Amino acid sequence: MFAIVRTGGKQYRVAAGDKIAVEKLAGEAGETITLGDILLAGKDGELADPAAVTVSAEIIAQAKSEKVIVFKKRRRHNYRRKNGHRQQLTLLRILSVA
């Protein structure tokens, strides 16, 4: 069985046993959470009622993504700005889609 869940403004297709990286969620490594916003669910090509489906996941770790360099420059104005950013992520293991 699979489900489409929305978390952090993004949508993910998940099934039992999948590992995904999502925007930071509250919780420590080892805790079990329930992903609530289920958009679609199905099994073997048939759709199921998303209101009746629950998705539970285990938090593997709280981590940071790759560094993104933000560089701004305006020609002939001696204007340069360099900035870096690392987004906070939560790594999840999907335990069950039922």
C-alpha positions as CSV (number, residue, x, y, z in Angstrom):
1,M,0.0,0.0,0.0
2,F,1.2,3.5,-0.7
3,A,0.1,7.0,0.2
4,I,0.8,10.6,-0.8
5,V,1.5,12.8,2.2
6,R,2.1,16.5,2.5
7,T,4.6,17.8,5.1
8,G,6.7,21.0,5.0
9,G,4.9,22.2,1.9
10,K,6.0,19.3,-0.2
11,Q,4.4,16.0,-1.2
12,Y,5.9,12.6,-0.9
13,R,4.9,9.2,-2.1
14,V,5.6,6.7,0.7
15,A,5.2,3.0,1.3
16,A,6.2,0.8,4.3
17,G,10.0,0.6,4.6
18,D,10.8,3.8,2.6
19,K,13.3,6.4,3.9
20,I,12.6,10.1,3.2
21,A,14.1,13.4,4.2
22,V,11.6,16.1,5.0
23,E,11.6,19.6,6.4
24,K,12.4,19.7,10.1
25,L,9.8,18.1,12.4
26,A,9.7,18.2,16.2
27,G,11.0,15.1,17.9
28,E,14.2,13.1,18.8
29,A,15.8,10.2,17.0
30,G,13.9,7.0,17.7
31,E,10.5,8.6,18.3
32,T,7.5,7.4,16.3
33,I,5.3,10.1,14.7
34,T,2.1,10.0,12.6
35,L,2.0,12.0,9.4
36,G,-1.4,13.5,9.3
37,D,-2.0,15.3,5.9
38,I,-2.7,12.3,3.6
39,L,-3.8,13.4,0.1
40,L,-4.2,10.0,-1.7
41,A,-3.8,6.3,-0.9
42,G,-4.0,3.2,-2.9
43,K,-3.1,-0.4,-3.3
44,D,-2.5,-2.5,-6.4
45,G,-3.9,0.2,-8.8
46,E,-7.0,0.9,-6.7
47,L,-7.6,4.0,-4.7
48,A,-8.5,3.9,-1.0
49,D,-10.2,6.5,1.2
50,P,-7.4,8.8,2.5
51,A,-9.4,9.6,5.6
52,A,-9.2,6.0,6.8
53,V,-5.4,5.7,6.2
54,T,-2.7,6.4,8.8
55,V,1.0,6.7,8.1
56,S,3.4,6.1,10.9
57,A,7.1,6.9,10.7
58,E,10.2,6.6,12.9
59,I,12.6,9.6,13.2
60,I,16.0,8.3,12.2
61,A,18.0,11.6,12.7
62,Q,17.8,15.3,12.7
63,A,20.3,16.5,10.1
64,K,21.3,19.4,7.8
65,S,21.2,19.3,4.0
66,E,24.0,20.3,1.7
67,K,25.2,23.8,1.9
68,V,23.7,26.3,-0.6
69,I,25.9,29.3,-1.6
70,V,24.1,32.5,-2.1
71,F,26.3,35.0,-4.1
72,K,25.1,38.4,-5.2
73,K,27.1,40.7,-7.4
74,R,26.4,43.9,-9.3
75,R,28.8,44.7,-12.1
76,R,30.9,47.9,-11.9
77,H,29.5,48.9,-8.4
78,N,32.0,47.0,-6.2
79,Y,29.0,45.1,-4.7
80,R,29.6,41.5,-3.6
81,R,27.8,39.5,-1.0
82,K,28.4,35.9,-0.2
83,N,26.2,33.9,2.1
84,G,25.7,30.2,2.9
85,H,22.6,28.3,4.1
86,R,22.0,24.7,5.3
87,Q,18.4,23.7,5.6
88,Q,17.4,21.6,8.7
89,L,16.0,18.2,7.8
90,T,14.4,15.2,9.5
91,L,15.2,11.7,8.2
92,L,12.2,9.4,8.5
93,R,11.7,5.7,8.0
94,I,8.1,4.8,7.1
95,L,6.9,2.0,9.4
96,S,3.4,1.4,8.1
97,V,0.8,2.7,5.8
98,A,-2.6,1.2,6.9
